[in-house]
């Protein structure tokens, strides 16, 4: 049985598929993996009907990790009573299930980080483009205003009007 479960994990089975195999192999009504303490953590995956959410709900409870550990998981089964041998095998399988849950969580976090990185890159590109688009008209407007304010150069009314038009066009852009 342990080889069957390990093979499922190695072939890339998802958590719910692994839990369904456990449910079928041990003829259970339901199997669930809960992340958190024994009195009600979050259900990470489940198979069967009416899955357990606390140790008190379960007929069999297998702890993965130590109590109070933030990485604590519980494999909870509802159904027939299991032998000590079955519980030992399930302890190993529960570790595999918890590993799958952690792997799924890390994959989701990596996906979120990648999306944030893409959004940040888009933001930088947009700011760069806007900055470039603003620099040219602002430089033209500044040059025209600086020329108009200069006491060293005397402009004809036509030249003054043309410089003011340049300022206006540049600011409109």
RODOFI-175316 format. One line per 2 residues: number of its first residue (from 1); for each residue x, y, z of N, C-alpha, C. Coordinates in nm, 2 decimals. Example, Ala and Ser with C-alpha at 12.3 -4.5 7.8 and 13.67 -1.06 7.14 Angstrom:
2
1	1.32:-0.57:0.78:1.23:-0.45:0.78:1.32:-0.33:0.78; 1.28:-0.22:0.71:1.37:-0.11:0.71:1.29:0.00:0.79 .
//
This chain:
173
1	0.08:-0.12:0.00:0.00:0.00:0.00:0.09:0.13:0.00; 0.19:0.12:0.08:0.28:0.24:0.09:0.34:0.27:-0.05 .
3	0.38:0.17:-0.12:0.43:0.18:-0.26:0.33:0.25:-0.35; 0.20:0.20:-0.34:0.09:0.26:-0.42:0.08:0.41:-0.39 .
5	0.08:0.45:-0.26:0.07:0.59:-0.23:0.19:0.67:-0.27; 0.31:0.62:-0.25:0.43:0.69:-0.29:0.43:0.70:-0.44 .
7	0.39:0.60:-0.51:0.39:0.61:-0.66:0.29:0.71:-0.71; 0.18:0.73:-0.64:0.09:0.84:-0.67:0.15:0.97:-0.66 .
9	0.23:0.99:-0.55:0.29:1.12:-0.53:0.40:1.14:-0.64; 0.48:1.04:-0.67:0.59:1.05:-0.76:0.53:1.08:-0.90 .
11	0.42:1.03:-0.94:0.36:1.05:-1.07:0.29:1.18:-1.08; 0.29:1.26:-0.97:0.23:1.39:-0.98:0.09:1.40:-0.94 .
13	0.03:1.30:-0.87:-0.11:1.31:-0.83:-0.13:1.43:-0.74; -0.24:1.49:-0.76:-0.27:1.60:-0.67:-0.32:1.55:-0.53 .
15	-0.33:1.64:-0.44:-0.37:1.60:-0.30:-0.50:1.53:-0.29; -0.60:1.58:-0.35:-0.73:1.52:-0.34:-0.74:1.38:-0.40 .
17	-0.66:1.35:-0.51:-0.64:1.22:-0.57:-0.58:1.12:-0.47; -0.47:1.17:-0.40:-0.41:1.09:-0.30:-0.51:1.06:-0.18 .
19	-0.58:1.15:-0.14:-0.68:1.13:-0.03:-0.79:1.04:-0.07; -0.83:1.04:-0.20:-0.93:0.95:-0.25:-0.87:0.81:-0.25 .
21	-0.75:0.79:-0.29:-0.69:0.66:-0.29:-0.68:0.60:-0.14; -0.65:0.69:-0.05:-0.65:0.65:0.09:-0.79:0.60:0.13 .
23	-0.89:0.68:0.10:-1.03:0.65:0.13:-1.07:0.52:0.08; -1.03:0.49:-0.05:-1.07:0.37:-0.11:-0.99:0.25:-0.05 .
25	-0.86:0.27:-0.03:-0.78:0.16:0.02:-0.82:0.11:0.16; -0.87:0.21:0.24:-0.90:0.18:0.38:-1.06:0.18:0.41 .
27	-1.13:0.18:0.30:-1.28:0.17:0.30:-1.33:0.27:0.40; -1.30:0.40:0.39:-1.34:0.51:0.47:-1.45:0.59:0.41 .
29	-1.54:0.65:0.49:-1.64:0.74:0.44:-1.58:0.86:0.39; -1.48:0.92:0.46:-1.42:1.04:0.42:-1.28:1.05:0.47 .
31	-1.19:1.12:0.40:-1.05:1.15:0.44:-1.03:1.29:0.42; -0.97:1.36:0.51:-0.94:1.50:0.49:-0.80:1.53:0.55 .
33	-0.74:1.63:0.49:-0.61:1.68:0.55:-0.64:1.82:0.59; -0.61:1.85:0.72:-0.63:1.97:0.79:-0.50:2.04:0.82 .
35	-0.48:2.16:0.79:-0.36:2.24:0.83:-0.39:2.32:0.95; -0.32:2.30:1.06:-0.35:2.38:1.18:-0.37:2.29:1.30 .
37	-0.42:2.34:1.41:-0.43:2.26:1.53:-0.54:2.16:1.52; -0.54:2.08:1.62:-0.64:1.96:1.62:-0.78:2.01:1.64 .
39	-0.81:2.13:1.68:-0.94:2.17:1.71:-1.01:2.26:1.60; -0.95:2.25:1.49:-1.01:2.32:1.38:-0.91:2.41:1.30 .
41	-0.84:2.35:1.21:-0.76:2.43:1.12:-0.83:2.44:0.98; -0.76:2.47:0.88:-0.82:2.48:0.75:-0.81:2.35:0.67 .
43	-0.92:2.31:0.61:-0.92:2.19:0.53:-0.84:2.22:0.40; -0.73:2.14:0.38:-0.65:2.16:0.27:-0.70:2.08:0.15 .
45	-0.74:1.96:0.18:-0.80:1.87:0.08:-0.88:1.76:0.14; -0.97:1.71:0.06:-1.06:1.60:0.12:-1.11:1.51:0.01 .
47	-1.16:1.40:0.05:-1.22:1.30:-0.04:-1.34:1.23:0.04; -1.44:1.20:-0.03:-1.56:1.14:0.03:-1.66:1.24:0.08 .
49	-1.76:1.18:0.14:-1.87:1.27:0.19:-1.85:1.31:0.33; -1.90:1.43:0.36:-1.89:1.49:0.50:-1.76:1.48:0.56 .
51	-1.66:1.55:0.51:-1.52:1.53:0.56:-1.51:1.59:0.70; -1.42:1.54:0.78:-1.39:1.58:0.91:-1.31:1.71:0.91 .
53	-1.33:1.80:1.00:-1.26:1.93:1.01:-1.18:1.94:1.14; -1.22:1.86:1.24:-1.15:1.85:1.37:-1.12:1.71:1.41 .
55	-1.02:1.69:1.50:-0.99:1.56:1.55:-1.11:1.50:1.61; -1.19:1.57:1.68:-1.31:1.52:1.75:-1.41:1.46:1.65 .
57	-1.41:1.51:1.53:-1.50:1.46:1.43:-1.46:1.33:1.37; -1.33:1.30:1.38:-1.27:1.18:1.31:-1.27:1.06:1.39 .
59	-1.28:0.94:1.32:-1.27:0.81:1.39:-1.12:0.78:1.40; -1.04:0.83:1.31:-0.89:0.81:1.31:-0.83:0.94:1.28 .
61	-0.73:0.98:1.36:-0.66:1.11:1.34:-0.51:1.08:1.34; -0.44:1.12:1.24:-0.29:1.10:1.23:-0.23:1.24:1.23 .
63	-0.14:1.27:1.32:-0.08:1.40:1.33:0.05:1.40:1.25; 0.07:1.51:1.17:0.20:1.53:1.10:0.26:1.66:1.15 .
65	0.38:1.65:1.21:0.44:1.76:1.27:0.41:1.75:1.42; 0.46:1.86:1.49:0.43:1.85:1.64:0.33:1.96:1.68 .
67	0.27:1.94:1.79:0.16:2.03:1.83:0.22:2.17:1.85; 0.14:2.27:1.80:0.19:2.41:1.81:0.28:2.45:1.69 .
69	0.33:2.35:1.62:0.41:2.38:1.50:0.33:2.44:1.39; 0.37:2.56:1.33:0.29:2.62:1.23:0.27:2.53:1.11 .
71	0.36:2.43:1.09:0.35:2.34:0.98:0.27:2.21:1.02; 0.20:2.21:1.13:0.12:2.10:1.18:0.01:2.06:1.08 .
73	-0.01:1.94:1.05:-0.12:1.89:0.97:-0.18:1.77:1.04; -0.31:1.74:1.01:-0.38:1.63:1.06:-0.45:1.56:0.94 .
75	-0.42:1.42:0.93:-0.50:1.34:0.84:-0.61:1.28:0.92; -0.73:1.32:0.88:-0.86:1.28:0.95:-0.94:1.18:0.87 .
77	-0.98:1.07:0.93:-1.05:0.97:0.86:-1.18:0.94:0.93; -1.29:0.93:0.86:-1.42:0.89:0.92:-1.46:0.76:0.85 .
79	-1.48:0.66:0.94:-1.51:0.52:0.89:-1.47:0.42:0.98; -1.45:0.30:0.93:-1.41:0.19:1.02:-1.28:0.21:1.10 .
81	-1.27:0.14:1.21:-1.15:0.16:1.30:-1.04:0.09:1.23; -0.92:0.15:1.24:-0.80:0.10:1.17:-0.71:0.03:1.27 .
83	-0.63:-0.06:1.22:-0.54:-0.14:1.31:-0.41:-0.05:1.33; -0.33:-0.09:1.42:-0.21:-0.02:1.45:-0.12:-0.02:1.33 .
85	-0.11:-0.13:1.26:-0.03:-0.14:1.13:-0.08:-0.04:1.03; -0.21:-0.03:1.01:-0.27:0.06:0.92:-0.23:0.20:0.96 .
87	-0.24:0.23:1.08:-0.20:0.37:1.13:-0.06:0.40:1.11; 0.03:0.30:1.12:0.17:0.33:1.09:0.19:0.36:0.94 .
89	0.13:0.29:0.85:0.13:0.32:0.71:0.08:0.45:0.68; -0.04:0.48:0.74:-0.10:0.61:0.72:-0.02:0.73:0.77 .
91	0.06:0.70:0.87:0.15:0.81:0.93:0.25:0.85:0.82; 0.31:0.75:0.75:0.40:0.78:0.64:0.32:0.85:0.52 .
93	0.20:0.80:0.49:0.13:0.86:0.38:0.08:1.00:0.42; 0.05:1.03:0.55:0.01:1.16:0.59:0.13:1.26:0.57 .
95	0.25:1.21:0.59:0.37:1.30:0.57:0.37:1.33:0.42; 0.35:1.24:0.33:0.35:1.26:0.19:0.23:1.36:0.15 .
97	0.12:1.34:0.21:0.01:1.43:0.18:0.04:1.58:0.23; 0.10:1.59:0.35:0.14:1.72:0.40:0.24:1.78:0.30 .
99	0.34:1.70:0.25:0.44:1.75:0.16:0.37:1.80:0.03; 0.27:1.73:-0.02:0.20:1.77:-0.14:0.13:1.91:-0.11 .
101	0.07:1.92:0.01:0.00:2.04:0.04:0.10:2.16:0.05; 0.22:2.13:0.11:0.32:2.24:0.12:0.37:2.28:-0.03 .
103	0.39:2.18:-0.11:0.43:2.20:-0.25:0.33:2.28:-0.32; 0.20:2.25:-0.31:0.10:2.32:-0.37:0.10:2.47:-0.33 .
105	0.11:2.49:-0.20:0.11:2.62:-0.14:0.23:2.70:-0.19; 0.35:2.64:-0.20:0.47:2.71:-0.25:0.45:2.74:-0.40 .
107	0.39:2.65:-0.48:0.36:2.68:-0.62:0.27:2.80:-0.64; 0.17:2.80:-0.55:0.07:2.92:-0.56:0.14:3.05:-0.52 .
109	0.23:3.04:-0.42:0.30:3.16:-0.38:0.40:3.21:-0.49; 0.46:3.11:-0.55:0.55:3.14:-0.66:0.48:3.21:-0.78 .
111	0.36:3.16:-0.81:0.27:3.22:-0.91:0.23:3.36:-0.88; 0.20:3.38:-0.75:0.16:3.52:-0.71:0.28:3.61:-0.72 .
113	0.40:3.56:-0.68:0.52:3.64:-0.69:0.56:3.68:-0.83; 0.53:3.58:-0.92:0.56:3.60:-1.06:0.46:3.71:-1.12 .
115	0.34:3.70:-1.08:0.24:3.80:-1.13:0.27:3.94:-1.08; 0.32:3.95:-0.95:0.36:4.08:-0.89:0.48:4.13:-0.97 .
117	0.58:4.04:-1.00:0.69:4.08:-1.08:0.66:4.14:-1.21; 0.56:4.07:-1.28:0.52:4.11:-1.42:0.45:4.25:-1.40 .
119	0.36:4.26:-1.30:0.30:4.39:-1.29:0.39:4.50:-1.26; 0.50:4.47:-1.18:0.60:4.57:-1.14:0.68:4.61:-1.27 .
121	0.71:4.51:-1.35:0.78:4.54:-1.48:0.70:4.63:-1.57; 0.57:4.60:-1.58:0.48:4.68:-1.66:0.47:4.82:-1.61 .
123	0.46:4.83:-1.47:0.46:4.97:-1.41:0.58:5.05:-1.45; 0.70:4.98:-1.43:0.83:5.05:-1.47:0.83:5.09:-1.61 .
125	0.79:5.00:-1.70:0.79:5.03:-1.84:0.69:5.15:-1.87; 0.58:5.15:-1.81:0.48:5.26:-1.83:0.54:5.39:-1.78 .
127	0.60:5.39:-1.66:0.66:5.51:-1.60:0.77:5.56:-1.69; 0.85:5.47:-1.75:0.96:5.51:-1.83:0.91:5.57:-1.96 .
129	0.80:5.52:-2.02:0.74:5.57:-2.14:0.68:5.71:-2.11; 0.61:5.72:-2.00:0.55:5.85:-1.97:0.65:5.95:-1.94 .
131	0.76:5.91:-1.87:0.86:6.01:-1.84:0.93:6.05:-1.97; 0.95:5.96:-2.06:1.02:6.00:-2.19:0.92:6.09:-2.27 .
133	0.79:6.05:-2.27:0.70:6.13:-2.35:0.68:6.27:-2.29; 0.70:6.29:-2.16:0.69:6.42:-2.10:0.82:6.50:-2.11 .
135	0.93:6.44:-2.12:1.06:6.51:-2.12:1.08:6.60:-2.24; 1.04:6.54:-2.36:1.06:6.62:-2.48:0.98:6.75:-2.49 .
137	0.85:6.74:-2.47:0.77:6.86:-2.47:0.81:6.96:-2.36; 0.84:6.91:-2.24:0.88:7.00:-2.13:1.01:7.06:-2.16 .
139	1.10:6.99:-2.23:1.23:7.05:-2.26:1.21:7.16:-2.37; 1.12:7.14:-2.46:1.09:7.24:-2.56:1.03:7.37:-2.50 .
141	0.93:7.34:-2.41:0.87:7.45:-2.34:0.97:7.53:-2.25; 1.05:7.46:-2.18:1.15:7.53:-2.10:1.25:7.61:-2.18 .
143	1.29:7.55:-2.29:1.39:7.63:-2.38:1.32:7.75:-2.43; 1.19:7.74:-2.47:1.12:7.86:-2.53:1.10:7.97:-2.42 .
145	1.06:7.93:-2.30:1.04:8.02:-2.19:1.18:8.08:-2.15; 1.28:8.00:-2.14:1.42:8.06:-2.11:1.46:8.16:-2.21 .
147	1.43:8.13:-2.34:1.47:8.23:-2.44:1.39:8.36:-2.43; 1.26:8.35:-2.40:1.18:8.47:-2.38:1.23:8.55:-2.26 .
149	1.27:8.49:-2.16:1.31:8.56:-2.04:1.45:8.62:-2.05; 1.53:8.57:-2.14:1.67:8.61:-2.15:1.67:8.76:-2.19 .
151	1.76:8.83:-2.12:1.78:8.98:-2.15:1.88:8.99:-2.27; 1.95:8.89:-2.30:2.06:8.90:-2.40:2.01:8.90:-2.54 .
153	1.88:8.85:-2.56:1.83:8.84:-2.70:1.70:8.93:-2.71; 1.69:9.00:-2.81:1.57:9.08:-2.84:1.49:9.00:-2.95 .
155	1.36:8.97:-2.92:1.28:8.90:-3.02:1.18:8.99:-3.08; 1.16:8.97:-3.21:1.05:9.04:-3.28:0.92:8.99:-3.23 .
157	0.81:9.07:-3.25:0.68:9.02:-3.21:0.64:8.88:-3.27; 0.69:8.86:-3.40:0.66:8.73:-3.46:0.73:8.62:-3.39 .
159	0.86:8.64:-3.36:0.94:8.54:-3.29:0.89:8.51:-3.15; 0.84:8.62:-3.08:0.78:8.60:-2.95:0.66:8.52:-2.96 .
161	0.57:8.55:-3.06:0.45:8.47:-3.08:0.48:8.33:-3.11; 0.59:8.30:-3.19:0.62:8.17:-3.23:0.67:8.09:-3.11 .
163	0.75:8.16:-3.02:0.80:8.09:-2.90:0.69:8.06:-2.80; 0.59:8.16:-2.79:0.48:8.13:-2.70:0.39:8.02:-2.76 .
165	0.38:8.01:-2.89:0.31:7.90:-2.95:0.38:7.76:-2.92; 0.51:7.76:-2.92:0.59:7.64:-2.89:0.56:7.60:-2.75 .
167	0.56:7.70:-2.66:0.53:7.67:-2.52:0.39:7.61:-2.50; 0.29:7.67:-2.57:0.15:7.63:-2.56:0.14:7.48:-2.62 .
169	0.20:7.46:-2.73:0.19:7.33:-2.80:0.26:7.22:-2.71; 0.37:7.26:-2.65:0.45:7.16:-2.57:0.37:7.12:-2.45 .
171	0.31:7.22:-2.39:0.23:7.20:-2.26:0.10:7.12:-2.29; 0.04:7.14:-2.41:-0.08:7.07:-2.45:-0.05:6.92:-2.47 .
173	0.07:6.89:-2.51:0.11:6.75:-2.53:0.11:6.67:-2.40 .
//
